[in-house]
C-alpha cells in the first residue's frame, strides 16, 4: 500500500498462499505501477488533497503470464477497516484495497473474489 499513499506511507501487508508465490511479485509490480492519475482516482474517494509521485506501468513476464493462466482467481478475505476495506451487508466490498485489486485485475486478468475475514490479522 505504500505505492498508493506515498506522501504518508502506511504499513500494510497482505498474505500470499504458499502454493502460488509468484502472485506476490505480480501484485507488487502492479501496485508500484499505479500512475498518479490512477492513485488520485482511487484516493479521492477516501482522502482529500492528494499529492503523489509518478510511476510508469510495467507488464508481466512470460512466466508470470503462464501462472495467471493456470490460476486466474484469487480469493481475498477482507474485514471492515475504512478506508482500506469496507464491508456492508447487501453491498459489494469497497475501499482502497478493493479499488487497487480491481485495477490489477483489469491489467493482468487475475480475478479477485472477495470474502469477509472472521477477524482482522494484527
Buried (B, 14 or more C-beta within 10 A) or exposed (E): BEBBBBEEEEEEEBEBEEEBEBBEBBBEBBBBBBBBEBBBBBBEEBBEEBEBEEBEEEEBEEEBEEBBEEBEEBEBBBBBBEBBBBBEEEEEBBBBBBBBBEBBBEBBEBEBEBEEBEEEEE
